[in-house]
Amino acid sequence: TALYEAIETLNEREKDILSKRWLSEETCSLADLSEVYKVSAERIRQLENQAIKRVSKYMKENYEF
C-alpha cells in the first residue's frame, strides 16, 4: 500500500520507531524506545515526528488525496 511504500523511504531507526509506536499490536512507549536506543524520550519523540513528516511529505508528493 501507499503507506508502506512511504515508510520504506525512512532509515532503519525511523522505521523501527514508527512501527513500534504505531503499527504494532503492543505499542512501545517513548521511555521503552529511549532505553533501546540509549537516548532520551524527548529524542525519540523528535525522531518519531521527523519520520511522520517525511512519510506525510512522500504521500503528498506521490499520491493525490
Phi, psi and omega per residue, in radians:
T1 nan 2.979 -3.109
A2 -1.084 -0.692 -3.128
L3 -1.102 -0.813 3.141
Y4 -1.153 -0.590 3.059
E5 -1.098 -0.755 3.127
A6 -1.139 -0.703 -3.140
I7 -1.117 -0.569 3.126
E8 -1.117 -0.294 3.119
T9 -1.394 -0.190 -3.122
L10 -1.419 2.801 3.037
N11 -1.348 2.969 -3.017
E12 -1.049 -0.728 -3.138
R13 -1.134 -0.767 3.118
E14 -1.091 -0.744 3.101
K15 -1.042 -0.791 -3.109
D16 -1.099 -0.798 -3.137
I17 -1.079 -0.857 -3.133
L18 -1.089 -0.774 -3.101
S19 -1.166 -0.677 -3.137
K20 -1.314 -0.479 -3.131
R21 -1.513 -0.563 -2.988
W22 -2.183 -0.455 -2.972
L23 -1.906 -0.066 3.142
S24 -1.598 2.678 3.066
E25 -1.130 -0.718 3.063
E26 -1.914 1.750 -3.061
T27 -1.336 2.707 3.129
C28 -1.695 2.639 3.057
S29 -1.488 2.906 3.051
L30 -1.033 -0.698 -3.141
A31 -1.109 -0.725 3.111
D32 -1.030 -0.834 -3.109
L33 -1.239 -0.510 3.100
S34 -1.143 -0.576 3.080
E35 -1.231 -0.696 3.138
V36 -1.100 -0.802 -3.050
Y37 -1.646 -0.013 3.102
K38 0.991 0.733 3.041
V39 -2.338 2.998 -3.127
S40 -1.254 2.781 3.062
A41 -1.072 -0.610 3.105
E42 -1.079 -0.703 3.129
R43 -1.154 -0.675 3.076
I44 -1.084 -0.736 3.105
R45 -1.056 -0.745 3.121
Q46 -1.100 -0.776 3.121
L47 -1.111 -0.697 3.101
E48 -1.073 -0.822 3.136
N49 -1.111 -0.706 3.102
Q50 -1.064 -0.772 3.139
A51 -1.131 -0.738 3.119
I52 -1.073 -0.734 3.113
K53 -1.109 -0.706 -3.142
R54 -1.164 -0.705 3.103
V55 -1.121 -0.783 3.133
S56 -1.062 -0.783 3.132
K57 -1.076 -0.771 3.119
Y58 -1.036 -0.799 -3.123
M59 -1.082 -0.765 -3.130
K60 -1.135 -0.661 -3.109
E61 -1.323 -0.454 -3.007
N62 -1.966 -0.185 -3.108
Y63 -2.427 2.568 3.093
E64 -1.682 2.275 3.112
F65 -2.151 nan nan
